[in-house]
Amino acid sequence: MSTKVTLKPLEAEDEEEPVMAEEDNSRKEVDLGNGSGVIYIPRFLSCHQSRDYLKYLNDHIPWTRPTIRVFGRPFLQPRETCYVASKGLREYVYSGYQPRAYSWEEFPPLMDILDAVHKAIPGTSFNSLLMNRYNGGNDYVGWHADDEEIYGPTPDIASVSFGCERDFFLKKKPSKIFRGKYGEDESPSKRSKKPDDPEKHRFALKNGSLLVMRGNTQRDWLHSVPKRAKAVGMRINLTFRHVL
């Protein structure tokens, strides 16, 4: 059985700077309301571990940059990717592209990172991994939610980052009509651009960091890693998920 996922192109507002989430070097939990939440650990892995893992992932993972379909048109994916999954899981298909599912045993260090994630977030049981390599600031992922049926209604999505620091945005999924300050109708795009909008968050994903989206986050929120001209280095991101 296959599931289709559609990714949206980068939106113009991605280049704007929302209010940045407060950060330090400890575990931070952000309550997004209505059963949604984020856990962020800036120093999940040490600098030494992160450097070694980054080199391994860059040198040994069979990266590919596939052609996907966005709104019915072919589109070269703006980042490289690789998919790893446990045996017997349902096929994963997104935007008309079905990646080859490699096994965990082919890349033993990935199993070590998976074990560390499970220890950091008790109760999780991830069995699939989507990896992305961003070769520079022009590589990105547009606004989307990982709300596919294969992950269930309230999935945990754990993201481990290596290499160049990149911005990670969360914004509330818009309703059709919002009411303005004085009762007038207000478009979602106009509302989302307000600098003091409490329903938009940014995290600077550091080398060796772990971010986990939990509960209803995929149902109620969108996330993205936009283009950044100043991001000149490579970033590799590991996104752990549980396929039902």
C-alpha positions in Angstrom: 0.0 0.0 0.0 1.4 3.4 -0.9 0.7 6.9 0.4 1.1 10.1 -1.6 2.6 13.3 -0.1 2.7 16.7 -1.8 5.3 19.3 -1.0 4.7 22.9 -1.7 7.2 25.3 -3.4 9.0 27.9 -1.3 6.8 30.8 -0.5 7.9 34.5 -0.5 7.3 34.9 3.2 10.0 32.3 4.0 12.6 35.0 3.7 11.1 37.0 6.5 12.3 36.9 10.1 9.7 35.8 12.7 10.3 36.1 16.4 13.0 33.6 17.4 12.4 31.0 20.1 14.4 31.5 23.2 17.4 29.1 23.3 20.0 27.8 25.7 21.9 24.6 26.0 19.3 22.6 28.0 16.3 20.6 27.0 13.4 23.0 26.1 9.8 22.1 25.8 7.4 24.4 23.9 3.6 24.0 24.4 1.9 25.0 21.2 -1.6 24.5 22.5 -4.4 22.0 21.7 -2.2 19.0 22.3 0.7 20.2 20.1 4.2 20.6 21.3 7.9 20.6 20.6 11.0 19.4 22.4 14.3 21.0 21.5 17.7 19.8 22.7 20.5 22.1 21.2 23.3 19.8 22.4 21.9 16.4 21.9 25.2 15.1 20.6 28.7 16.3 21.4 30.8 18.3 19.0 33.1 15.4 18.5 30.2 12.9 17.8 28.5 15.4 15.5 31.7 15.9 13.5 32.2 12.2 13.1 28.6 11.5 12.1 28.6 14.3 9.6 31.6 12.9 7.8 30.2 9.4 7.8 26.8 10.5 6.5 28.4 12.7 3.8 30.7 9.9 2.6 28.7 6.8 2.9 25.0 7.5 2.4 23.8 7.0 -1.3 22.4 10.4 -1.8 20.0 11.2 -4.7 18.2 14.3 -5.9 15.0 13.0 -7.4 12.5 14.7 -9.7 9.2 15.0 -7.9 5.8 16.4 -9.0 4.5 19.6 -7.5 1.0 20.7 -8.6 1.2 18.2 -11.5 4.5 19.5 -12.8 8.0 17.9 -12.6 10.3 19.6 -10.1 13.9 18.8 -9.1 13.8 18.4 -5.4 15.7 21.2 -3.7 17.8 18.9 -1.5 19.3 15.4 -1.7 17.6 12.5 0.1 17.9 8.9 1.2 15.3 6.6 2.9 15.9 3.9 5.5 13.2 1.6 6.9 12.6 -1.6 8.8 11.5 -4.6 6.9 7.9 -5.1 6.2 6.7 -1.5 6.3 4.3 0.0 3.9 5.8 1.7 0.8 6.6 5.4 1.2 5.7 7.7 -1.7 5.8 11.4 -1.8 5.0 13.8 -4.7 5.0 11.0 -7.2 8.4 9.7 -6.1 9.0 6.3 -4.3 12.5 6.2 -2.7 14.3 2.9 -2.4 14.1 1.7 1.2 17.6 0.8 2.5 18.0 -1.3 5.7 19.3 -0.1 9.0 22.0 -2.8 8.9 23.6 -1.2 5.8 24.5 1.8 7.9 25.3 0.8 11.5 25.9 4.4 12.8 22.3 5.2 12.0 21.2 2.5 14.5 23.4 4.2 17.2 21.8 7.5 16.6 18.4 5.9 16.7 19.2 4.3 20.1 20.2 7.7 21.4 17.0 9.3 20.2 14.9 6.5 21.9 16.8 7.1 25.2 16.3 10.9 25.0 12.5 10.6 24.2 11.2 7.6 26.2 8.1 5.9 24.7 9.1 6.5 21.1 9.6 3.6 18.7 10.9 4.9 15.4 11.1 2.4 12.5 11.8 4.7 9.5 14.3 7.5 8.6 14.2 10.1 5.9 17.5 11.8 5.5 18.1 15.1 3.7 21.4 16.8 2.6 21.3 20.6 2.1 24.4 21.5 0.1 24.0 25.2 0.6 21.6 28.0 1.3 19.6 27.4 -1.9 18.6 23.9 -0.8 15.4 24.0 1.3 12.1 22.4 2.2 8.9 24.4 1.8 5.9 24.6 4.1 4.3 21.2 4.8 3.1 18.9 7.5 4.0 15.2 8.0 0.4 14.3 8.4 0.3 11.2 6.2 -2.0 8.4 7.2 0.9 6.0 7.5 2.1 7.9 10.6 -1.2 7.9 12.5 -3.1 10.9 14.0 -0.6 12.1 16.6 2.9 11.1 15.4 6.2 11.9 17.0 8.7 13.3 14.4 12.3 13.5 15.6 14.8 15.6 13.7 18.6 15.4 14.3 20.8 18.0 12.6 24.4 18.0 11.6 26.6 20.6 10.0 25.6 24.2 9.0 23.0 25.8 11.3 19.7 26.4 9.6 16.4 28.1 10.5 13.4 25.8 11.2 10.0 27.5 11.1 6.7 26.4 12.6 3.4 28.3 11.8 -0.2 27.5 12.6 -2.2 26.1 9.7 -4.4 29.0 8.5 -8.2 29.1 8.6 -10.1 30.5 5.7 -10.9 33.8 7.4 -9.4 35.6 10.3 -11.0 38.5 12.1 -8.8 41.7 12.2 -8.2 44.0 15.2 -11.3 46.0 14.5 -13.5 43.1 13.3 -12.6 43.3 9.6 -11.8 40.2 7.6 -8.0 39.6 7.5 -6.3 37.2 5.1 -4.1 34.4 6.5 -1.1 35.8 4.5 -1.4 39.2 6.0 -1.8 37.8 9.5 1.2 35.5 9.2 3.5 38.4 8.3 2.9 40.2 11.6 6.3 40.2 13.5 4.5 39.7 16.8 2.4 36.8 15.7 2.3 34.3 18.6 1.5 31.5 16.3 4.8 31.4 14.5 8.1 30.1 15.9 11.7 29.8 14.8 14.4 27.4 16.0 18.0 27.7 14.9 18.9 24.0 14.4 22.4 23.6 15.6 25.0 21.0 14.8 24.2 17.9 16.9 20.7 19.2 18.0 17.5 17.2 18.4 14.0 18.6 17.7 10.9 16.5 18.3 7.4 17.5 17.1 4.7 15.7 19.2 0.9 15.3 19.6 -1.3 17.3 17.2 1.6 19.3 15.7 1.3 17.7 12.3 -2.5 18.2 12.3 -2.4 21.9 13.3 1.0 23.3 12.3 3.2 23.6 9.2 7.0 23.6 9.2 9.8 24.5 6.8 13.5 25.0 6.3 13.7 28.0 3.9 16.4 29.3 1.6 19.1 31.3 3.4 21.8 33.2 1.4 24.1 33.3 4.4 24.0 29.5 4.9 27.1 28.6 2.9 27.9 25.2 4.5 26.4 21.7 4.2 23.6 20.5 6.5 22.5 16.9 6.9 19.2 16.2 8.7 17.9 12.9 9.9 14.1 12.7 10.4 12.9 9.7 12.4 9.3 8.5 12.1 7.1 5.6 13.1 5.2 3.9 10.2 2.1 2.1 11.4 
